[in-house]
């Protein structure tokens, strides 16, 4: 197996850092509430955020998204400039992009869980 080029590793580091930083951002979402919140607001918010935090970092479609991104990147590179290891490099970048996309989708799903949970507890969630 050939060693991965240093520029490729450097290009992937920010994406990996972004994934790590965003892992629980969806479950920490604080929805905008219309009207008074009442004395139980903080406890309700904490319970809803905890419910969202129990969800995995990547959704159930992460494998499909990752495979599709890797395949598309590799195929496009093979068609446009099939030179040496460019196809493998493109597949690696596509894999990371697919994982990043899945993580972003899952964070949005976690924020949606917080919103729906707070609505279910009687709050008027508007955003």
C-alpha positions in Angstrom: 0.0 0.0 0.0 1.4 3.4 -0.9 1.8 6.1 1.7 -0.8 8.9 1.6 0.6 12.1 0.3 1.2 14.9 2.8 -0.9 17.5 1.0 -3.9 15.1 1.0 -3.5 14.6 4.7 -3.3 18.3 5.3 -6.4 18.8 3.2 -8.4 16.2 5.2 -7.4 17.5 8.7 -9.8 20.5 8.7 -12.7 18.3 7.7 -11.9 15.8 10.4 -11.7 18.7 13.0 -15.0 20.0 11.7 -16.6 16.6 12.2 -15.3 16.4 15.7 -16.4 19.9 16.6 -19.9 19.3 15.3 -20.5 16.0 16.9 -23.1 17.2 19.5 -23.9 20.6 18.1 -27.4 19.5 17.1 -28.2 18.2 20.5 -27.2 21.5 22.1 -29.7 23.4 20.0 -31.8 25.9 21.8 -35.0 26.6 19.9 -36.6 30.0 19.7 -39.7 30.0 21.9 -42.7 32.4 21.3 -44.1 33.6 24.6 -43.3 33.0 28.2 -41.2 29.9 29.0 -42.2 29.2 32.6 -40.3 27.7 35.5 -39.8 24.3 33.9 -38.2 25.6 30.8 -34.5 24.8 31.7 -35.4 21.3 32.9 -37.5 20.6 29.8 -34.8 21.9 27.5 -32.1 19.8 29.2 -34.3 16.7 28.9 -35.0 17.3 25.2 -31.3 18.0 24.5 -30.4 14.8 26.4 -32.9 12.8 24.2 -31.2 14.2 21.1 -27.7 13.5 22.4 -28.6 9.8 22.6 -28.8 9.6 18.8 -25.6 8.4 17.0 -23.2 10.9 15.4 -23.9 9.5 12.0 -27.3 8.7 10.6 -28.4 5.3 9.2 -27.8 6.6 5.6 -24.1 7.5 6.3 -22.8 4.4 4.5 -24.8 5.1 1.4 -23.8 8.8 1.4 -20.1 7.9 1.9 -20.1 5.3 -0.8 -21.9 7.6 -3.2 -19.5 10.5 -2.6 -16.4 8.3 -2.9 -17.6 6.6 -6.0 -18.6 9.9 -7.7 -15.3 11.5 -6.8 -13.3 8.6 -8.1 -15.3 8.2 -11.3 -15.2 11.8 -12.1 -11.4 11.9 -11.5 -11.0 8.8 -13.6 -12.8 10.4 -16.5 -11.3 13.8 -16.3 -7.7 13.1 -15.3 -6.7 9.5 -14.8 -3.2 10.0 -13.8 -1.5 7.7 -11.3 -3.0 7.8 -7.9 -5.5 10.7 -8.5 -8.4 8.3 -8.5 -7.5 6.9 -5.1 -7.0 10.4 -3.7 -10.3 11.5 -5.0 -12.0 8.5 -3.5 -10.5 9.3 -0.1 -11.6 12.9 -0.3 -15.0 11.8 -1.4 -15.3 9.4 1.5 -14.5 12.2 4.0 -16.9 14.5 2.2 -19.6 11.8 2.5 -19.0 11.4 6.2 -19.1 15.1 6.7 -22.4 15.4 4.9 -23.9 12.6 7.0 -22.7 14.3 10.2 -24.3 17.6 9.1 -27.5 15.8 8.3 -27.5 14.0 11.7 -26.8 17.3 13.6 -29.9 18.8 11.9 -31.9 15.8 12.8 -30.8 16.2 16.5 -31.9 19.9 16.4 -35.2 18.8 15.0 -35.6 16.3 17.9 -35.0 19.1 20.4 -37.6 21.3 18.6 -40.3 18.5 18.4 -39.6 17.5 22.0 -40.1 21.1 23.2 -43.3 21.4 21.1 -44.5 18.2 22.7 -44.0 19.7 26.1 -46.3 22.7 25.2 -43.8 25.3 24.1 -44.5 27.4 20.9 -41.3 26.6 19.0 -40.9 29.0 16.0 -37.3 28.3 15.1 
